[in-house]
């Protein structure tokens, strides 16, 4: 029975540890890397469109665009190096070939824009189409798959120890029955060996449950106050960036009222409002909760600023609409993006901190359970041998 307890307790500890370690070392970081690919590509697209609308793109904007692309490629390499699952290979291949193609297209657009050549708008449109139709769906799918792996590890690392509980009941029953049997046969109330084994079993059970409870609490906090809220904020940021790009593309295309990108902005407005509400709910009590609420307030101001851009464009005042878009509306969007970025950073830091604590709480648990079971077996053997020796 000692070995049964050791097998059950050690197996439970190993199962938890084998899931908690990846949360800190692989699935957690890889989920963040996939999120960075998604966010960086979205930011590059929105920044490029806004810079193009401004005329000759400012040096800072061009630097920001290529920094976004570089960050996306670096994060993509991290995912490729850390995840060999065939399920992500198609997305990785799409992004690996598509990002350089996108970079070439925006390079052509910028070159034409510097020459005041209207063909630049066509290059930009093609780049934006590549981003929206191919790259962002692949990046989003990659993020979902990595996040699913992270959630699977959460489930395994926080799963209740049913096997160990059953084994503990069986061991307790066997110890009780064994003690009673020896008491009747040897005419002694207690067998010191079995008492020692029972105490070791009890202490190891307390250690197992205490370590698990502490680790589980930290890992659930990492999920509920870290990665979960961060996921909601990241999705809201991607939607906001798409809307910012829509606003610029509407004016660049000059298709007049009812432009497809303007319709996309308005439908995305409802989506962003819902996502920000979800982010506030998911992040209740998290470090980024205040920033989620700030982003929701800033978004309402941005919607109003965009409405003025749209009104000027609909009334034929194109120059005014461009001025409002690259001025007030971009500033209003900036406050939304700033709040979302700050919230994401706070929640990601909370995830890293709590996940690390949870992983550390499992440290030495498996080895401890194995050692305890061997000590229990030794104590039982000593106790029984002493009784046997009395009859020799």
Secondary structure, 3 states (H helix, E strand, C coil): CHHHHHHHHHHHHHHHHHHHHHHHHCHHHHHHHHHHHHHHHHHHHHHHHHHHHCCCCCHHHHHHHHHHHHHHHHHHHHHHHHCCCHHHHHHHHHHHHHHHHHHHHHHHHHHHHHCCCCHHHHHHHHHHHHHHHHHHHHHHHHHHHHHHHHHHHHHHHCCCCHHHHHHHHHHHHHHHHHHHHHHHHHCCCCCHHHHHHHHHHHHHHHHHHHHHHHHHHHHHHHHHHHHHHHHHHHHHHHHHHHHHHHHHHHHHHCCCCCCHHHHHHHHHHHHHHHHHHHHHHHCCCCCCHHHHHHHHHHHHHHHHHHHHHHHHHHCCCHHHHHHHHHHHHHHHHHHHHHHHHHHHHHHHHHHHHHHHHHHHHCCCHHHHHHHHHHHHHHHHHHHHHHHHHCCC
